[in-house]
């Protein structure tokens, strides 16, 4: 029975690979919700689990960098400080650390292994997790190159925004199926997609119901997934063309994503949602004051204000009229956020982070290699696994990619996309600071980074044209002087 969904996936992957490239983009986002589904029987890979999204990512990488010209383009991007050189250096340092440090510091550093039935501290030793985590990170880095190459055209931008909606719809669908197991016998539909070898916490009960996990390994990863789709759809929807998708389907998806995020009972997702709410208010104010020249950013300001005011007024009236309605909300926030510090999972995650931070000092900042130890903070995971130097290169890339680059003056859609990506990055990043166990920044962030770099590619061409036109050695000026 488990082989049927595997066969279906590989048929879809083959169909997408031989067709137009945007098919793989749709499959890529649709596959993100299947984080507990092994598309290759783990017994054939010594227990290693390969999920759909990384497999589709590999197909995209092969599809877009199979020729000499494409490889030359990637190499040029990797060696240009203004493009992806900092990201390439991060990957190179991470590779060196992973290949040598687990052996150099074997038995001398205390770590918490990524794969262990009883999670506890122990001596560092080389393991299969070093190679698997390096593979996952390499895929994420390569996907930044792919999206940077792909998303420079308006047509591919339109496809990727539609694919983002498909991915959000799949997250909603799988989440509703999992939630429906409380009322209907749907477990049989979900079990064939829960074949990963790592721990699957899919049946955790809470006081007021079940923690919804969809087809992800646990509630926190499902909450992070819904948060990522929520913020990306909210801030990028303005760059979509007017029509059914943007005006009707996206609002429904946003509401359902908020509901499922709430049902995940993930404290990290709740924290991220709070950051998203603050970012949404700040972004609206920024657009109202400083974005009047861009029609994509200026559209819908009044309608959004009226909807927000209406929702806030309705909620206040309901709370005043029926105060008891607020009790379940405050109780859940108190349990999963305010009292989180008293829980055993919080203490365990703090222990992971402390052990990982101690490993940074024990290795003189060199790190223990990818997959060497786990943490509960993305930055600590980066420093302890990849090393301090690699972490600095990664942070330099993020600052350059999201903070310093600009879209071309004539590309108003690119400007709107870049602004949306910057605002969409904040909430998942804050959430990753309390649940990030691996130094791999993930495929969703790879999409954001690549999209941001693609949105600024036209700007580089535009500046080059302006520089050439103003050069005293340009043909135009020489002709004028003649």
N, C-alpha and C positions, 0 to 999 in steps of 0.2 A: 504493500500500500504506500510506503514511503517513497518508492521509486517513481510513482506517478507524478507528483508535483516536481520532482527533480527533472524528469523527462520533459514536462511542460516548460519549465524554466529554460532548459537548454534549447528547446525548439524556438522559444521566443527570442533567445539570445542569438541563435543562428539567423532567424528572420531579420532581426534588427541589424546584425552585422553586415549582411549582404545587401541591405537596402540603403536608403539615404541616411546620412549621418544623424539627422535629427531623431530617427527612430531610437537609436541608442540613448539619446538624451532623455527621451520619455521613459524608457525602461530603467535608466539610471535612477531617476527620482522616484519612480514607482517601486523600485526594489529596496529603497531605504527603510521601509517599514517592516522588512522581514529579517530582523537582526538575530533571530533565533533559528533560522532555517539554513541547514547545511546543504549546499547544492552539489557537493561531492561527498559521498559516504565517508565519514571521518575514519572508518576502519581502513580505508585505502590510503590515508595520509598520516598514519601513526597518531591518530587522535586530533589532528589539526582541523579546525572548523573554517571552512570558506563559505561566507555568506553571499547573497546575490549582489549587493552593491559593489563590493570590491571586484567581483568577477566582471561585471558590466563596465566598471572603470578600466580594467585591463583591456577589454575589447575596444573601448574608446581610445586608449593610449596606442594600441596597435594600429587602429584604423587611421589615426591622425599623424603618426610618426613612423610610418612604414617606409617612406621614400627618402632618398638622399637629401632632397631639398628641405623636407620637413625636419630631418635630423640637424641639418645645418642651421635652420631657423631656431630650433631648440637650443643648440649650442651657442648661437649668438645671443639669445635671451639670457642664458645662464652666465655669460661672461660680461654682460653690461651692467654696471652698478646702478644705472637708472631703471633697470627692468627687474630681472629675477636673480641677480647675482647673490644677494644676501640670502635668499631662500636656498639657492644651490649650495652656498657655503655652509648653511645650517645642516643640510642633508649630508654633505661631505664629512663634516666634523662628527655627525651622529654615526655615520658608517664606521669611521676610524675608531670611535669610542666603543661601538658594539662589537667590532671584530677583535679588539685587543684587551679592553679593560676587564671583561669578565674573567679572563685568564690571568691577567697581571695581578688583580686583587682577589683572586679566588681564595676563599677561606679566611680572608683578613677583614672583610667588611660584613656587617650584619644587614640583611635585607629582608623584605617581605615578598616572596615570589608571587608572580602573577597567577600561576596555576598551582594550587595546593588545596586539598580538601579541607584541611584545618588551617585556616589562614593564621600564620604565626611567623615570628622572626626567626631567621636562620642564617647560616653563612652563605656568602655569595658563591655561586658556581655557574659555569656555562650551561645553557639549556636550550631546548628547541624554541623557547619563547624569545630568545635573542633574535633568531632568524625570522620568526613570524612577525614580530613587532617591527623589525627593519623592513620587511616586505610591505606591511601595511603603511608605514610611513613613506616608503618609496612610492607607493601608489598614490597617496595623497599629494605628495610633492609633484609627481608627474601630471596629476590632474589639474594642478594650477597652470602648468604649461599648456595643457589641452584647452582649458576654458579661455585662457588668454588668447590662444590662436583662433578658437571657434567663434567667440562672441563679439567679434569686431563688426559684424554686419547686422543690419536691421532685421533681416529675415531670421537669423539665428537667435537674436535677442527675443523676438516674438515667440519662437519655438521654446526657448528655455523658460520663459515666463509661463507659458501654457503648461510645460512639463512640471514646473513648480506647483501649479494647481493640481495636476494629477498626483504628484507625490503627497500633497496635503490631503487629497481625497482618499488615498490609500491609507494614510495614517488614521483618518477618521473612520474609515470602513473597518480596519482591523481592530481599532479601539472599541467600536460599537459591538463587534462580534465578541470580543473578550468580555465586555460588560454584559452582553446578552446571556452569557453562561450562567448568570445568577437566576435567570428566569426560564431559559430554554436549554435543552440538551445539545449544546453546540460544541462541546469539547471535542467530539469526533472530527469536526471540521478543522480545528486548530492544531490538534496533535501532530498531523503529518508535517506541519511547518515548525515544529519545536523539536528539532533533531540536533541542535548544537551540543557539543560535549562539555562546555563550561556550565556552571551552575545556572539554572533557570528558576528564578523566583516568581512563578506565575500564579500561585494560589495563596498569596498572603492576604489574610483577612484583617480588617480593622474594625473599630467599634461600630461604625455606621455603614459598613459594607465591604466591598472587595477593592483592592488596589488594582486599577486597570493598567495592564501592561501591553495590550495589543499583542503583536508578535515580536516584541523585543524581549531581551533576557530578563529585565526587571523593571520596576515602576520608575526608577530614576532615569533610566535610558529612554523609556517611552515619554516621560515628562519632558526630557531634554529635546527629543524629536519633535513633539508637538510645539514646544516653545520655539524651536528653530524655524519651523514652517510658519508659525503664527507671525513672528516678527518680520520674516522675509516677505510674506504675502502682504502684510499691512503696509510696509514702507516701500515696496516695489510695485504695488498695484497701480500707482499713478502713471507709470511708464507703459502700461498696457494700453492697447487700442480700445476705444469705447465699444461696448457691445455686451452680449449676454455674459461672457466670462467675467469681465471686470465689474459690471454693474449688478449682476444677480448672483452668480455662483460664488465669487470671492467673498462677499459679505456672509453668505451662509457658511462657507468653510471657516471663516474667522470665528464665528459664534461657536461652531462645533469644536474647533480646536481649543478654545477657551474652556468649554465644558469638559473635554477629555483631559486637559491639563489639570483641571480641578480634581477630576476623579482619579488621577494618578497618585494623588496625595504625596507627591515628591516635594520635600522642603526646598531642594535646589530649584525646582521648576517654579515654586511659589515665589522664591526670591527673585528669579529671573523675570517673572511676570510683573512683580513690583517695579523692577528696573524698566521693563518695557512700558508700563503705564506712565512712569515719569518721563521716559524718552518720548512717548507719543505726545504728551502735553508740551514738552519743550520744543519738539520738532514742529508742531502746529504753530506755536508762537514765532519760531524762526521763519517759517514759511510766510506767515502773515506780515512780518516786518521786512524781511530781506530777500524774498524770492519772487517779487512781482514781475520780473522780466522773463521768467521761465514759465511757459503755459502749463507744462507738466506738473510743476510744483505748486503753482497757484490754483490749479483746478480743485474744486470741491471744498474750498476753505469754509464758506458759509454753511454748506450742507453738513460738513463734519461738526462745526460748532453747534448747529441746531440739534443734530443727533446726540452729541455728547451731553448737551444741556438737558435734552429730553430724558435721556437715560438716567442722568444724575438726579434730576427732579423726581422721576418716578421712583427711584430707589429710596430717596429721602422720604417721600410720602408713604411708601410701604413700611419703612422702618418706624416712622412716627405712628402710623395707624396700627401696625402689627409688630410690636417690638420683638415678639418671640421668633419672628422669621430670621432675625440676625443671630440667634443663639447657635444654630449649627455651624454657621460660618465662623464666628469667633472661636467656637470650640475647636474646630478643625485647625485654624491658624495657630491657636494656642498650643495644640497637641503636636503639630508637625513642623512648626517654626520656632515658637517661643520656648517650648520645652524640649526642643531637639537636643540641646546640650546635655540633658540628663539621660539620654537614651544610650543603650549599649552600642548601637550602630555608630553614633557620633563618637563615642570613646574609641571604638575600633578604627574608624577612619582617621581620627587624630593620631592614633598610634602609627598607622601607615605613614602619615605625613611626617611625623617626628623621626621615624626610622629612616625615611628617604632623605630628610634634611641632614641627619647625622651622616648619611652615606656621602653627601656632598663634601663635608669636612674631612671625612676619612679618606677620600680619594683626591684630596687637594683640588677639588673643583673639576676633576677630569670626568667624573661620572662612572657608573657601573655598567653602562651599555643599555640599549633599548631592551625592555623586557626584564631588566635585572631586578627591579624592585617596583612595588606599587606605591602610589600616594593617593591622597584625596584632594589634590590641588594641582591644576594644570601646570603652573609655573614651577612648583616643587618637583613634579614629575619630569619636566623638561630638564631642570638643573641636575637632578639626581641620575637620570638615565642617559641623557645626551651630553651633559657637561655644561659648565657655566659659559664657555666660549660659544658653543652651539646655541645656547639659549639667548645670548646677546645678539647673535646673528638673526635668529628668528624674530626677536622683538624689533630689531632694526628694520626687518622686512615689513612687519605689520605696520609700524609707524610710517614707513615710506609709502606703502601700498594704500593705506586708508587715511593717512593724515597729510601727506605732502603732495601727492600727485593731483593733477587737475584735468578735467575733461576739456576738449576743444571749445572755444567760444561759440562756434557754429553748431555744435552737437548738443542741442538742448535736451534730447532724450538721454544722451550719455551723462550730462550733468545731473539730471534727475535720478538716474540709476546709481551714480556714484554717491549722491547724498543719501539715497535710500539704503545702500549697502552699509554706509558708515553708521547710520542709526540702527540698522538691523543687527550689527555686530555686537552691540553693547550688552544686551540682555543674556544671550547664550554665553558670552565670555565671562560675565560675572557668575553665572551658574556653574561654569566649568571650574571656577576657583574653589568650589566646595565639593565637586564630585569627580574631577578629572583624574583618573587613575593611570592613564597612559600618556606618553609624550606625543603620540600621534594626534595632530590637530583635527583630523577627521575630514571626510569627503564633503560635508556641507560647508565647512570653512574653506576648503579648496575651491568650491564653487564661488563663494563670496570673493576670495582673493583673485581668482582668475577673471571674474566678471569686472571687478574694480580695475584690474590692469588692462582689460580689453576696452573698457570705457575711456581709458586715457590714451589708448594707442593712436586714435585719430588726432589727439592733441599734439603728440610728438611729430606726426606728419605735418600738421598745420604750422607748428613752430619752425620746422625745417624749411617749409615753403616760404615763410615770412623772412627767415634768415637769408635764404638764397636770393630772394627778391631785393633785399636791402644791402646785399654784399656789393662792394665797389667793383668786384670782379665779375658780377653777373652779366649775362649776355644782354639783359634788358638795359642796364645802365650804360654798357658800352655802346649799344645801338643808339641810345639817346645822346651820348657824348659825340658820336660820329656825325 
